[in-house]
Amino acid sequence: MIKTMILGAVQGLCEFLPVSSSGHLALFQIFFGYSDNLVAFDILLHFATLLAVVIFFWRDIWEILFDWFGGWFSKGKRSGWPYGWAIIIATVVTAVIGLTLKPVVEKAAENLLLVGTGEIFTAVVLLLVPVFSRRPSNSSLLAIALAVGFAQGIAVLPGVSRSGMSIAMGLFMGLSISEAFRFSFLISIPAILGATLLEGLSWLKDSGAVFLPEGWIYGAIIAFVLGLVSLKFMKGLVDAGKWAYFGLYCLIIGAVAVLFALEVLHV
């Protein structure tokens, strides 16, 4: 139970920071020797932090849903109509890439070298953010949706930060920092919800269980509470323009993981 609670805390604190919560979960799971239902437990923790996103962005979610559904019955399209379609397109792109990479993800999550490499990749992207974050906004909403959906899709790989990749791609496509932040987390809702449903059904089919394993619910509760705190903290960092400096942190964590893996492998 202690292990699951610690992993829940790791998920809650790291999910919204651009450091890859999945990478940190994988590192802690490798350290603890926790190997049972890794993907299923990861999905549960991501669902817990997803609830934090829904609460944090509830007003945006309501407005977009109202405008999008209303757009089917009105000639005058409000802002939520194209925005809703952008979220759908980004989600489809993410789903295609995520499902394609799923077999790789399950193996990579147990490989310290690959997790460390993912963290280093995240570091490189974050450290390059200041270089391309001042591009003028000249991309269409469709192009932005495709690009950010792609970035979110490859972030299923352990060590690759979902928030870091999607926000960075939004900036590269010309979004403002506040809009890149907003779009990044709004498109995470259907993506994580879909992954949760698929993994949950798969787990029920394979295990036949109708109850969560002991301790999982406590990990999920901790992830939810700390997720709300972390999301508010991340918003402050984004507004202050300081979030990209987490690239240095990812670089250190990734380098340590890679060096440790190479030592273990006697390379």
Secondary structure, 3 states (H helix, E strand, C coil): CHHHHHHHHHHHHHCCCCCCHHHHHHHHHHHHCCCCCHHHHHHHHHHHHHHHHHHHCHHHHHHHHHHHHHCCCCCCCCCHHHHHHHHHHHHHHHHHHHHHHHHHHHHHCCCHHHHHHHHHHHHHHHHHHHHHCCCCCCCCHHHHHHHHHHHHHHCCCCCCCHHHHHHHHHHHCCCCHHHHHHHHHHHHHHHHHHHHHHHHHHHHHHHCCCCCCCCHHHHHHHHHHHHHHHHHHHHHHHHHCCHHHHHHHHHHHHHHHHHHHHHHCCC
